[in-house]
Amino acid sequence: FLAASRRARSASEEPVRRRLWHRLPWLALGLAGAMLSAGIVSSFEEQLRTEVLLAFFLPAVVYMADAVGTQTETVVIRGMAVGVPLRRIVGRELASGLVIGALIAMAFLPFALVVWGDANVAAAVAVALFVSCSIATIVAMLLPYGLSRLGRDPAFGSGPLATVIQDLLSILVYFSVAVALVT
């Protein structure tokens, strides 16, 4: 506990140059992931051309997965900082991620049906929201743990790395589901 507290205090008080050294490599990875995500989206250009409504919901799917993942990362990193082993967090966080994903999907489905009236697109987005939020929970638990095991501070790398992984997975999930249900 004291070692984790000392590391957290040091990271909170370090000078700007050191902060940049800790953060920029992870953010560069995120930028590379953003470029890769543009490539993934472009590979679904034909589906987007066929059903432009699909483009409207991509930011929502990506954002919701990131938000769920960020909450999980916070819980895991906070727990690690005070000495809670990951095995005590995993079950409840997995259950939380599944329930949150299901609730978000169930809230979205009737809204999309009423506003846009396309049952296939509404179903595709709802399924993608559920799956993406569930996957985000797993990614957000594994990354802080993995970085910590590698001797890296999970507070610096987990956020940017989890975001890029979750974004890429969310995009792949969304378009895979959309191809299966819509186009």
SULDAMO-V456497 format. One record per residue. N is the residue number from 0. PHI is phi in radians with two decimals (999 if undefined). OMEGA is omega in radians with two decimals (NA if undefined). Layout:
# SULDAMO-V456497
N;PHI;OMEGA, N;PHI;OMEGA
This chain:
# SULDAMO-V456497
0;999;-3.10, 1;-1.14;3.11, 2;-1.11;3.13, 3;-1.16;3.12, 4;-1.14;3.14, 5;-1.11;3.13, 6;-1.14;3.13, 7;-1.14;3.12, 8;-1.12;-3.14, 9;-1.06;3.13, 10;-1.15;-3.14, 11;-1.28;-3.03, 12;-1.89;-3.05, 13;-1.24;-3.13, 14;-1.21;-3.06, 15;-1.00;-3.12, 16;-0.99;3.13, 17;-1.21;3.09, 18;-1.03;3.12, 19;-1.08;3.13, 20;-1.04;3.13, 21;-1.32;-2.98, 22;-1.68;-3.00, 23;-1.03;3.11, 24;-1.04;3.13, 25;-1.20;3.13, 26;-1.21;3.06, 27;-1.11;3.05, 28;-1.06;3.10, 29;-1.09;3.11, 30;-1.12;3.08, 31;-1.07;3.09, 32;-1.13;3.10, 33;-1.11;3.10, 34;-1.13;3.10, 35;-1.13;3.13, 36;-1.11;3.08, 37;-1.07;3.09, 38;-1.13;3.13, 39;-1.14;3.14, 40;-1.07;-3.13, 41;-1.12;3.11, 42;-1.25;3.09, 43;-1.86;-3.09, 44;-1.01;-3.12, 45;-1.12;3.11, 46;-1.11;3.12, 47;-1.18;3.11, 48;-1.18;-3.14, 49;-1.18;-3.10, 50;-2.33;-3.07, 51;-1.07;3.12, 52;-0.99;3.12, 53;-1.05;-3.11, 54;-1.13;-3.08, 55;-1.09;-2.97, 56;-1.77;-3.14, 57;-1.00;3.12, 58;-1.04;-3.13, 59;-1.16;-3.14, 60;-1.12;-3.12, 61;-1.13;-3.12, 62;-1.08;-3.08, 63;-1.08;3.09, 64;-1.09;3.12, 65;-1.09;-3.12, 66;-1.12;3.11, 67;-1.10;3.12, 68;-1.09;3.14, 69;-1.10;3.09, 70;-1.09;3.13, 71;-1.12;3.10, 72;-0.98;-3.12, 73;-1.07;3.12, 74;-1.08;-3.10, 75;-1.16;-3.11, 76;-1.15;3.08, 77;-1.07;3.12, 78;-1.08;3.13, 79;-1.08;-3.11, 80;-1.12;3.14, 81;-1.84;3.02, 82;1.55;3.10, 83;-1.40;3.13, 84;-1.19;-3.11, 85;-0.98;-3.10, 86;-1.06;3.10, 87;-1.44;-3.10, 88;-1.76;-2.95, 89;-0.93;-3.05, 90;-1.03;-3.12, 91;-1.21;3.12, 92;-1.23;3.08, 93;-1.06;3.11, 94;-1.09;3.12, 95;-1.07;3.14, 96;-1.08;3.11, 97;-1.15;-3.13, 98;-1.17;3.12, 99;-1.07;3.10, 100;-1.02;3.13, 101;-1.15;-3.14, 102;-1.13;3.11, 103;-1.11;3.13, 104;-1.09;-3.14, 105;-1.18;3.10, 106;-1.27;-3.10, 107;-1.29;-3.01, 108;-0.94;-3.13, 109;-1.14;3.10, 110;-1.04;-3.12, 111;-1.14;3.11, 112;-1.10;-3.12, 113;-1.24;-3.03, 114;-1.33;-3.06, 115;-1.87;3.04, 116;1.20;3.13, 117;-1.93;-3.05, 118;-1.11;-3.12, 119;-1.17;3.12, 120;-1.16;3.13, 121;-1.03;3.12, 122;-1.15;-3.14, 123;-1.09;3.14, 124;-1.16;3.14, 125;-1.07;3.11, 126;-1.11;3.14, 127;-1.10;3.08, 128;-1.08;3.14, 129;-1.05;-3.08, 130;-1.15;-3.11, 131;-1.11;3.11, 132;-1.14;3.12, 133;-1.17;3.12, 134;-1.13;-3.13, 135;-1.02;3.12, 136;-1.09;-3.14, 137;-1.15;3.13, 138;-1.02;-3.08, 139;-1.20;3.05, 140;-1.50;-3.06, 141;-1.23;-3.06, 142;-1.12;3.11, 143;-1.04;3.13, 144;-1.10;-3.13, 145;-1.10;3.12, 146;-1.11;3.11, 147;-1.08;3.12, 148;-1.10;3.12, 149;-1.50;3.12, 150;1.43;3.12, 151;-1.73;3.11, 152;-1.32;-3.09, 153;-1.14;-3.13, 154;-1.16;-3.13, 155;-1.48;-3.00, 156;-1.58;-3.03, 157;-1.06;-3.08, 158;-1.03;-3.12, 159;-1.10;-3.12, 160;-1.20;3.11, 161;-1.11;-3.14, 162;-1.06;-3.10, 163;-1.18;3.12, 164;-1.15;3.14, 165;-1.11;3.11, 166;-1.07;-3.13, 167;-1.08;3.13, 168;-1.14;3.13, 169;-1.09;3.13, 170;-1.11;3.12, 171;-1.09;3.12, 172;-1.07;-3.09, 173;-1.01;-3.09, 174;-1.26;3.07, 175;-1.12;3.12, 176;-1.16;-3.13, 177;-1.09;3.12, 178;-1.10;-3.11, 179;-1.23;-3.02, 180;-1.79;-2.98, 181;-1.98;-2.99, 182;-1.64;NA
